[in-house]
Every structure is written in C-alpha cells, then in structure tokens.
Amino acid sequence: MKVYKELAGQTIIYGLGTIIPRILNFLLTPLYTYTLTNQSDFGVITELYSYVAFFMVFLTFGMETTFFRYSNSSENKRLIFNNSFGTLLFTSSLFLIIILTLKNQIAGTIGYSNHSMLIVYLAFIIFFDVITAIPLAKLRNDNKVVFFTVIRTLNVAINIGLNVFFFVICKDSHNEFLSSLYNPSIGVGYAFISNLAASFFTFVILLPQIFKFNFKIDFLILKKMLKYAAPLVIVGLAGMVNEVADKIFLKYITPEYLVPLKQVAIYGANYKLAVLMTIFIQMFKYAAEPFFFKYSGNDDAKNIYSKIMTWFVIFCLFIFLLVSLNLDIFKYLIGSNYRSGLYIVPIILAANMFLGIYYNLSVWYKLNNLTKYGAVISLVGVVITVVLNFSLIPVIGYLGSAIATFACYFSMMIISFFIGKKFYKIEYQVKRIVGYVFLVFFLFILHTLMQFNQLYLNILFSSGLILFYLFIVIKVESINFENFKMFFKKA
C-alpha cells in the first residue's frame, strides 16, 4: 500500500505541475478560436507547433529517460548530469545556428516565405526548451516536485498572460498606447513571441542548476548513454510523427477547395478537447517513469506494475466517459466555427488512452535495455499513421486523421503487449480491463442512441451512466471506506 501511495502522491504532485500548466495552456485554444476570426490563423499555430514538438524530441535525443536510467544506477550523479546536459547543449546550439542561417529558405519551403521571423521565434523556443530539459529532469529525479511544479506553472502563466495581453487587451484597445503595442503585420506571431518569453523565463530560473554543469565529460560512459538513447530517439521521433504529423499531412493532402489550414484548425481545436486525457497520461508518465526504475528490483515489482495498469485504465475510461458523454458542455471551450469536428473527440480520447496503456507496457523494454524494440514498435506506428492519413484524408478529411491516430496507438499497444510477454512477462488483469472497456463502450453507444431535446436531460442521463460505471468499479474492485482510510493513512 505504501508503494501505491507513493506513486499516487507523486502523480498528484506532478499532476499539479502538469494539470495547472495544461489547463492554462488549454485556455489558449478558446482564446485563439474566439479571437482569431480567420480560422487559417489558428491553423498556422497548430501546424507550426507540430514542428516544434517534432524537433523537441529529435534534439533532446532521449536524454531524459537516459538520465533517469543512469542517474539511478550510478554513484557519480554529477557526471551523468554533465554528460546529459552537455549533449543537449551541443545539439541545440548547432540546431539554432543552422536554423538562423537558413531561416528564409526554410520559411519558403513550408509556405511562409513572407513570415521568416516565425521560424526565428520557433528556433529560440526550441533552443531554450531543449537546454532546460535535463535540469527539469534532475528536479524530478531529486523529488523536488514543488519547485518543478512552480516553474512549469509560471512558464505557462507567462505564456497565456502575454497572449491575452496582445490578442485581447492590445488588439482591439481604444487606448492609443496599448493599441500601438499590437502590430497587425505580426498578427499570429504574437502567439510565438509569448511562448518565447515564457521559455526564456524558465531558462533564467534554472540558471543555478545549469551553472552546475562543467565540461568534465566521461566519453566512455557517454558512449553507453548514447547507445541506450539512440533507439529512444527513434521511439520519440516516431511518436511525434504519430502524434503531430496528421496536422501537417492535412495541410498538404486536403484539397485546396476545402482550405487546408481551415481543416487543420478545426481538427486541431477538437483534438484539444481530449485535454483531460492527455493531462492525466502526462502527469502519470512524469511520476511513473522514475517510479518504475526505482522499484524494478522489488520482489513484487511485476505485481505492482500489473495493479497500476488496471487502475490507470479505470481512470482513463472515467475520463473518456466524462468528456464524450458531455460534449454538449465541452463544446463551448472552442469557438462555434470549429464545432463541426466534435464527432472526432471520442476517437481521439480512445486513441490517447491506448497510447497511455502503451506507455505503461513500455516498462519491459526500458528496464531490460531493449529500447530497440520500442523503436521498431514506434516505426510500425509511423507506417500505419502515414499510410492511413494518405489513404483517408483525401476521402473523409480530418476524420481520416482521427482514425489513423486510433489505429496507430491501438496497434502499438497490442504489439507491445505480446512482445513484452516474451521478455518481461507481467500478469496483467486483462480480462478485467477488457471487461471495463466493453462496459464503457456499451455506455457510450447507449448515450449516443438515447439523446434528449433538453440539455439538462442529457446531462442527467450522462451523469447517471458515469455513476453506474463508478458503481461497477467499486463493486468489482471491492472499494470501501476502509480502503480509503488505509490509503490515506500516514505511512
């Protein structure tokens, strides 16, 4: 019970550092969809941030996971920090120089030849985010979760605050001074300027951690670390292709008469409505990764991992029901011009749940230094993503992207489960988990078939279905008041 309490506590604390920033960050979606009258402007934001996500994975080179892996098994933690941070400092600096040198050519290639400054903003955002990745990972590894949470929260608060300042206060202000601070020619660029300011703030706050770095690098250990990290780069890059490439594909594959950036905007806005699922998965991942390594030597480790998986799925299914059964409420989080894509939200929710399960399953290749298998599984996902997007987008538009995402993550989950049984067999409660999935699917179909004309009746009905799910969970898991007393009892 103490072990589960530790993971739950870490998840909640990291959750504050993830939930608060993610909620604040999500507020940018209604801000943009309500204030940017031109849907294509939000399409620009969605597309360019897809590139940011891709390069973040490429330039961090799997060093966060590698840092956790070697920091927990090495007596010289400072050396591991030097090796990890030094690698990212080199890759990010080289990247920044190349991008700044070729900014005009890059802008022209992706269709922004008149907006090369957007490329400059993105380059510096990526640079600062990459070089702060290891200092932030060190805070997590040292259990300095409060400091980590404060930094993450302030970062997003600054970002959203500046966005509100430019797009709400200055843009339509009747005050001469305030209106002069908004240049229409920059327009959507203020979204990236705000992000850059926030990233620079994080860099400044972490300078005391960064200054601990010295150039005493052990190249023998670094070689081992890079060998461990290399497959993780493929995993990460493939993961980013699976996660963000659909937004890019939509721009280039969607027929011109449908206005591609408009389709990207609608898809991106509705994708964001799955934010509760992605928040939970992210906060769990932050806590679980160091936790799994820490308890890998425990005699009861596999049983612990199995129970964690069951409860992870239970919470994911609850989130799925909460959002998908209440889209009549959640739809107001995006502008009315974007709500034509609401029907893809349940698909995206389910897809992200499968991705979260895959993260849980990945413990087998991370603990056994078999990261090459993770790379292979991710590449299979890439093939599915690319093939289905190119096949479906011309026929059914962004619904094709949603289906591709679902198929990709579902396939990765299944493949990882069966391969993992060979190398690190964990007796997951498969029948129980599948039972919960079918129960939730049945409740979702029932809700879809039984719609009422009054909003309050739909809300009451959906609430009843969610309560029924929770009742079944309580019965099956034998939850009672004593369980909660034991769980929250001071260890």
C-alpha positions in Angstrom: 0.0 0.0 0.0 2.9 2.3 0.8 4.3 1.8 -2.8 0.9 2.6 -4.4 0.5 5.6 -2.1 3.9 6.9 -3.2 3.1 6.7 -6.9 -0.3 8.2 -6.3 1.2 11.0 -4.3 3.9 11.6 -7.0 1.2 11.5 -9.7 -0.9 14.1 -7.9 2.1 16.4 -7.2 3.4 16.1 -10.7 -0.2 16.5 -11.8 -0.3 19.9 -10.3 2.8 20.7 -12.4 1.0 19.2 -15.4 -2.6 20.0 -14.8 -2.3 23.6 -14.0 0.0 24.4 -16.9 -2.0 22.2 -19.3 -5.3 23.8 -18.2 -3.8 27.3 -18.5 -2.3 26.2 -21.9 -5.6 24.8 -23.0 -7.2 28.2 -22.3 -5.2 29.4 -25.3 -7.5 27.2 -27.5 -10.7 29.1 -26.7 -8.7 32.3 -26.7 -7.5 31.7 -30.3 -10.7 30.1 -31.6 -12.8 33.0 -30.2 -10.4 35.9 -31.1 -8.8 34.8 -34.4 -11.6 35.4 -36.8 -9.6 33.9 -39.6 -9.6 30.1 -39.0 -6.4 29.7 -41.0 -4.5 31.7 -38.4 -5.2 29.0 -35.8 -4.2 26.5 -38.5 -0.8 28.2 -38.7 -0.4 27.9 -34.9 -1.4 24.2 -35.0 0.9 23.4 -37.8 4.0 25.2 -36.6 3.7 23.8 -33.1 3.7 20.4 -34.7 7.2 21.1 -36.0 8.2 22.3 -32.5 7.1 19.0 -31.0 9.0 17.0 -33.6 12.3 18.9 -33.1 12.0 18.8 -29.4 12.1 15.0 -29.5 14.9 15.0 -32.0 17.1 17.4 -30.2 16.6 16.0 -26.7 17.8 12.7 -28.1 16.1 10.5 -25.5 18.3 12.0 -22.8 15.6 12.5 -20.2 14.9 8.8 -20.0 18.6 8.0 -20.3 19.3 10.4 -17.5 16.8 8.6 -15.2 18.2 5.2 -16.2 21.9 6.0 -15.5 21.4 8.5 -12.6 19.6 5.9 -10.5 22.3 3.3 -11.2 25.5 5.4 -10.9 27.2 6.7 -7.9 28.5 9.8 -9.7 25.3 11.5 -10.5 27.1 14.8 -11.3 28.9 13.0 -14.2 25.6 11.7 -15.6 24.2 15.3 -15.4 27.3 16.6 -17.3 27.1 14.0 -20.0 23.3 14.5 -20.5 23.3 18.3 -20.4 26.5 18.6 -22.5 24.9 16.5 -25.2 21.8 18.6 -25.4 23.7 21.9 -25.2 25.7 20.8 -28.3 22.7 19.6 -30.3 20.5 22.6 -29.5 23.3 25.1 -30.2 24.1 23.5 -33.6 20.4 23.5 -34.4 20.0 27.2 -33.6 22.9 28.2 -35.8 21.6 26.2 -38.7 18.0 27.4 -38.5 19.0 31.1 -38.1 21.3 30.7 -41.1 18.7 29.1 -43.3 15.6 30.8 -42.0 14.5 32.3 -45.3 14.9 29.0 -47.2 13.0 27.1 -44.5 10.2 29.6 -44.4 9.8 29.4 -48.2 9.8 25.6 -48.2 6.9 25.3 -45.7 4.9 28.1 -47.3 5.8 31.1 -45.0 8.2 32.9 -47.2 6.8 36.3 -46.0 7.0 35.3 -42.4 10.6 34.2 -41.8 10.5 35.7 -38.3 8.1 32.9 -37.3 11.0 30.5 -37.9 13.3 32.6 -35.7 10.8 32.6 -32.9 10.4 28.8 -33.1 14.1 28.2 -33.3 14.7 30.1 -30.0 11.7 28.4 -28.3 13.1 25.0 -29.2 16.6 26.0 -28.1 15.6 27.2 -24.6 13.2 24.2 -24.1 15.9 21.7 -25.0 18.6 23.1 -22.8 16.3 23.2 -19.8 15.1 19.6 -20.3 17.8 17.9 -18.2 17.7 20.5 -15.4 14.0 19.9 -15.2 14.5 16.1 -15.3 17.0 16.5 -12.4 14.4 18.2 -10.3 12.1 15.3 -11.0 14.7 12.7 -10.2 15.7 14.6 -7.0 12.0 14.7 -6.0 12.0 18.5 -6.0 8.5 18.3 -7.3 7.3 21.6 -5.7 10.0 23.6 -7.4 9.3 21.7 -10.7 5.6 22.5 -10.4 6.2 26.2 -9.7 8.5 26.5 -12.7 6.1 24.7 -15.1 3.1 26.7 -13.9 4.8 30.1 -14.1 6.1 29.2 -17.6 2.5 28.7 -18.9 1.1 31.6 -16.9 3.5 33.9 -18.6 2.7 32.4 -22.0 -1.1 32.7 -21.6 -0.8 36.1 -19.9 1.1 37.6 -22.8 -1.3 36.0 -25.3 -4.2 37.7 -23.5 -2.3 41.0 -23.4 -1.6 41.0 -27.1 -4.8 39.4 -28.6 -7.4 40.7 -26.1 -6.1 43.8 -24.4 -4.0 45.4 -27.1 -5.5 44.2 -30.4 -8.9 45.9 -30.0 -7.9 48.5 -27.4 -9.2 52.1 -27.8 -6.2 53.2 -25.7 -3.6 54.8 -28.1 -0.6 53.4 -26.2 -2.0 49.8 -25.8 -3.1 49.7 -29.4 0.3 50.8 -30.6 1.8 47.7 -28.9 -0.1 45.5 -31.4 1.3 45.3 -34.9 -1.2 43.7 -37.3 1.6 42.7 -39.6 3.0 40.5 -36.8 -0.5 39.1 -36.1 -0.4 35.4 -35.2 3.3 35.8 -34.5 2.4 37.2 -31.0 1.5 33.6 -30.0 5.1 32.6 -30.6 6.6 35.7 -29.0 4.6 34.9 -25.9 5.9 31.4 -25.8 9.5 32.5 -26.4 9.2 34.9 -23.4 8.0 32.0 -21.2 10.7 29.6 -22.4 13.4 32.3 -21.7 11.9 32.8 -18.2 12.3 29.0 -17.5 15.9 29.2 -18.7 16.7 32.1 -16.4 15.1 30.4 -13.3 17.1 27.3 -14.0 20.4 29.0 -14.4 21.6 28.0 -10.9 21.1 24.3 -12.0 22.7 25.0 -15.4 25.7 26.6 -13.8 26.5 23.4 -12.0 27.4 22.0 -15.4 31.1 21.6 -16.2 32.8 20.2 -19.2 34.3 17.1 -17.4 32.6 14.6 -19.6 33.3 10.9 -19.4 33.2 9.8 -23.0 33.2 6.1 -22.2 30.0 6.5 -20.1 28.6 8.9 -22.7 29.1 6.3 -25.4 27.0 3.8 -23.3 24.4 6.5 -22.7 24.1 7.4 -26.3 23.8 3.7 -27.3 20.9 3.4 -24.8 19.4 6.7 -26.0 19.7 6.1 -29.8 16.7 3.8 -30.1 14.7 6.2 -27.8 15.3 8.9 -30.4 13.6 6.7 -33.0 10.8 6.0 -30.5 10.4 9.6 -29.8 10.6 10.8 -33.4 8.2 8.0 -34.4 5.9 9.0 -31.5 5.9 12.6 -32.7 5.1 11.5 -36.3 2.2 9.6 -34.9 1.1 12.5 -32.7 1.5 15.6 -34.8 2.2 14.6 -38.4 -1.6 14.4 -39.1 -1.8 18.2 -38.7 1.0 18.6 -41.3 -0.5 16.0 -43.6 -3.9 17.7 -43.5 -2.3 20.9 -44.9 -0.7 19.2 -47.9 -3.2 16.4 -48.7 -6.5 18.2 -48.2 -7.9 19.5 -51.5 -7.5 23.3 -51.9 -11.2 24.0 -52.3 -11.6 22.9 -48.6 -9.0 25.4 -47.4 -6.4 23.1 -45.9 -5.4 25.4 -43.0 -9.0 25.7 -42.0 -9.3 21.9 -41.8 -6.1 21.9 -39.8 -7.6 24.4 -37.4 -10.9 22.5 -36.9 -9.1 19.3 -36.4 -6.5 20.8 -34.0 -9.2 22.6 -32.0 -11.3 19.5 -31.5 -8.2 17.4 -30.8 -7.5 19.8 -27.9 -10.8 18.8 -26.3 -9.2 15.5 -25.3 -7.0 17.6 -23.0 -8.2 15.8 -19.8 -7.0 12.5 -21.1 -3.6 13.9 -22.2 -3.2 15.7 -18.9 -3.8 12.5 -16.9 -1.5 10.5 -19.1 1.3 13.1 -18.9 1.1 13.6 -15.2 1.1 9.8 -14.7 4.1 9.5 -17.1 6.1 12.1 -15.2 5.6 10.2 -12.0 5.7 6.6 -13.4 9.0 6.7 -15.3 11.3 7.3 -12.4 9.0 5.1 -10.2 9.3 2.1 -12.5 13.1 2.3 -12.5 13.2 2.8 -8.7 11.1 -0.3 -7.9 12.4 -2.6 -10.7 14.4 -4.5 -8.1 11.5 -5.1 -5.8 10.5 -8.7 -5.5 6.8 -7.8 -6.0 7.6 -5.4 -8.9 5.6 -7.2 -11.6 2.5 -7.4 -9.4 2.8 -3.7 -8.6 3.1 -2.9 -12.3 0.0 -5.0 -13.0 -2.2 -3.3 -10.5 -1.0 0.1 -11.6 -2.1 -0.8 -15.1 -5.6 -1.8 -14.0 -6.2 1.5 -12.1 -4.6 3.5 -14.9 -7.2 2.1 -17.4 -10.0 2.7 -14.9 -9.2 6.3 -14.6 -8.7 6.7 -18.4 -12.2 5.2 -19.0 -13.7 7.5 -16.5 -12.2 10.5 -18.3 -13.4 9.1 -21.6 -17.0 8.9 -20.3 -16.8 12.3 -18.6 -15.8 14.1 -21.8 -17.5 12.1 -24.6 -20.9 12.0 -22.8 -20.8 15.7 -22.1 -19.7 17.2 -25.4 -22.7 19.5 -25.2 -20.9 21.2 -22.4 -17.3 20.8 -23.5 -18.0 22.2 -27.0 -18.2 25.7 -25.6 -14.4 25.5 -24.9 -13.9 26.2 -28.6 -15.4 28.8 -30.9 -18.6 27.9 -32.8 -16.8 27.9 -36.2 -14.8 24.9 -35.0 -17.5 22.7 -33.6 -18.2 20.8 -36.8 -15.5 18.4 -35.8 -16.9 17.5 -32.4 -17.6 13.9 -33.6 -13.9 13.1 -33.7 -13.4 13.8 -30.0 -14.3 10.3 -28.7 -12.0 8.7 -31.3 -9.1 10.9 -30.1 -9.9 10.2 -26.4 -9.8 6.4 -27.0 -6.6 6.8 -29.1 -4.8 8.6 -26.3 -6.0 6.0 -23.8 -4.3 3.3 -25.9 -1.2 5.5 -26.0 -1.2 5.7 -22.2 -1.5 2.0 -21.9 1.4 1.6 -24.3 3.5 3.9 -22.1 2.7 1.5 -19.2 3.6 -1.5 -21.2 6.9 0.0 -22.3 8.4 -0.8 -18.9 9.6 -4.2 -20.3 12.0 -2.7 -22.9 13.1 0.2 -20.7 14.1 -1.9 -17.7 15.8 -4.6 -19.8 17.8 -2.2 -22.1 15.8 -3.4 -25.1 14.9 0.1 -26.3 15.5 -1.1 -29.9 12.2 -3.0 -29.7 10.5 0.2 -28.7 11.9 1.8 -31.8 10.6 -1.0 -34.0 7.1 -0.8 -32.5 7.1 3.0 -32.9 8.1 2.6 -36.6 5.2 0.3 -37.2 3.0 3.0 -35.8 4.6 5.5 -38.2 3.8 3.3 -41.2 0.2 3.0 -40.0 0.0 6.7 -39.5 1.4 7.6 -42.9 -0.5 5.0 -44.9 -3.9 5.7 -43.3 -3.5 9.5 -43.4 -2.6 9.5 -47.1 -5.4 7.0 -47.8 -8.2 8.5 -45.8 -7.7 12.3 -45.8 -8.5 12.8 -49.5 -11.7 10.8 -48.9 -13.0 11.8 -45.5 -10.8 14.7 -44.4 -9.7 15.1 -40.8 -11.9 12.1 -39.8 -9.2 10.1 -41.6 -6.5 11.6 -39.4 -8.5 10.7 -36.3 -9.0 7.1 -37.4 -5.3 6.9 -38.3 -4.4 8.1 -34.8 -6.7 5.5 -33.2 -5.4 2.6 -35.4 -1.8 3.6 -34.8 -1.9 3.7 -31.0 -4.1 0.6 -30.7 -1.7 -1.4 -32.9 1.3 -0.2 -30.9 -0.4 -1.2 -27.6 -1.2 -4.7 -28.9 2.2 -5.3 -30.4 4.0 -4.2 -27.2 1.8 -6.3 -25.0 2.5 -9.6 -26.9 6.3 -8.9 -27.3 6.6 -7.8 -23.7 5.2 -11.2 -22.6 8.3 -12.8 -24.0 11.0 -10.6 -22.4 9.3 -9.4 -19.2 6.1 -11.2 -18.5 3.7 -9.3 -16.3 0.4 -10.9 -15.4 -1.9 -8.0 -16.3 -5.5 -8.3 -15.3 -6.5 -8.5 -19.0 -10.0 -9.9 -18.6 -10.9 -7.3 -16.0 -9.5 -4.5 -18.1 -11.3 -5.7 -21.3 -14.5 -6.0 -19.3 -14.3 -2.4 -18.2 -13.6 -1.3 -21.8 -16.6 -3.1 -23.2 -18.8 -1.7 -20.4 -17.7 1.8 -21.2 -18.2 1.2 -25.0 -21.7 0.0 -24.2 -22.5 3.0 -22.1 -21.1 5.3 -24.9 -23.3 3.6 -27.5 -26.3 3.8 -25.2 -25.8 7.5 -24.7 -25.4 8.1 -28.5 -28.6 6.3 -29.2 -30.6 8.0 -26.5 -30.4 11.8 -26.9 -32.9 14.2 -25.4 -34.1 17.6 -26.7 -33.4 19.3 -23.4 -29.7 19.9 -22.4 -30.4 19.2 -18.7 -31.9 15.8 -19.5 -28.8 14.9 -21.5 -26.6 16.0 -18.6 -28.7 14.0 -16.1 -28.6 10.9 -18.3 -24.8 11.1 -18.9 -24.2 11.7 -15.2 -26.3 8.6 -14.4 -24.2 6.5 -16.9 -21.0 7.7 -15.3 -22.2 6.9 -11.8 -23.2 3.5 -13.0 -19.6 2.9 -14.3 -18.2 4.1 -10.9 -20.6 1.8 -9.1 -19.4 -1.2 -11.1 -15.8 -0.3 -10.4 -16.5 0.0 -6.7 -18.1 -3.4 -6.7 -15.5 -5.2 -8.8 -12.5 -3.6 -7.0 -14.1 -4.1 -3.6 -13.6 -0.5 -2.7 -14.9 0.6 0.7 -14.3 3.3 3.2 -11.6 1.3 5.0 -9.6 1.1 1.8 -9.5 4.9 1.6 -8.6 5.2 5.3 -5.8 2.8 4.7 -4.6 4.5 1.6 -4.6 8.0 3.1 -3.3 6.8 6.5 0.1 8.4 7.2 2.8 5.9 6.3 
